[in-house]
Amino acid sequence: MNTPLLPPPPLLWDVFCRVVDNLGDIGVCWRLAVNLATRGQQVRLWVDDPSALHWMAPGALEGRIPGIQVLPWSQSQQTDVLDKCPMADVWIEAFGCEIAPEFIATCAHSMGARGLKDLKHPAWINLEYLTAERFAERSHTLPSPVMNGPACGWTKYFFYPGFTPQTGGLLREGNRVQQQALFDRCDWLQRLGIPWQGERLVSLFCYEPPALGEFLRQLQEDTTPTRLLVTSGRASEALKNLSPIGLQPLSIQRGQLSISYLPPLSQADFDHLLWACDFNCVRGEDSLVRALWAGKPFVWQIYPQDDNAHHDKLQAFLDMLGADTTLRNLHHIWNSVTPTTGGRPWLQPNLDAWQVITRTARERLLQMDDLASQLIAFVWKKR
Ligand code: TRH
């Protein structure tokens, strides 16, 4: 008789997150922590600025999310605290944030002191930024030997999220498709107090795209009425700074355009927003992935880099997406790759075509193993 295969025992993961700017650092790390925890893992999330978790993940800071403990970064530098912490099986350095030297030293010394020198040190992973550029495939899982310090001789591994099976894949919940199928947008909009009358819904999560004013003008003059759902923070600030529109406390109406300003949403509700809308404006990294899973047409504002390195990254993404000319034009204008002048490149009549493009890419991406599952499998291979 065959013995049934037991699932591997849960591991203890230390995820390290430094908030540089915006919401993506903590947004990605929190989703990763949840994805690992729902796959039976234990996670300690060490973060220097957890403030956004108050609204992004209610209950997280109070320890109410099973399997996840949020800890202040400063404690990762306090040897008296660390001496009482069990050693983790895995370390994840998110986006090249460097683990505190005190943390590494405490772990290395404790292994030495306990005669564990020859045992495996924690699997050490440098989780990189998401890109569709080819180097992600080439660099995924490459080792990087540690050359000095108390961890000299250990090995870190690069882990690249990505859009092909040769990369680490994307963060994705196991029940995502079923949840979206059960979603009722009328209920959700009502719960948020949005006075929706059946008009087209467009979400706005962006930095300060120079084309924003032109976009709003087009929506005002369109034949189809639109309600813009503006996320809190930089997007609503960007609107405030557009003099012809001006910011109102709740909602405003101009021509065919109505605007509703949203409160900060939990990550779960941020997903609901993308599910509810007919067109999504997203930015950065995590919301891009969520827009893909939402399967609605979208425009992506890429995180800008000084030397315009983000232009190549954008092209690689559009190639991966299989974007047609109109969708490329829209992205080029939204990201100031081409000037905003002339043309009315967005919305009708291409929403249907853009939706097909998104859904086709989504089908392909759904075939890949997700990032958390790939991380778990990789760590077990290295043990
Ligand atoms: O905030 P971002 O622009 O983050 C960026 C990018 O990650 C960029 O690559 C990185 O270099 C930079 O940060 C440091 O966009 P992103 O990645 O989409 O993260 C936003 C997160 O905020 C996402 O997890 C969704 C969440 N969010 C909510 O949960 N509720 C909200 O109301 C809003 C507006 C966002």
Residues whose N, C-alpha, C, O or C-beta is under 5 A from the ligand:
A	BS01	TRH	V20 D21 N22 L23 G24 D25 G27 V28 M56 T231 S232 P263 P264 L265 S266 Q267 F270 R283 G284 E285 D286 S287 L288 Y303
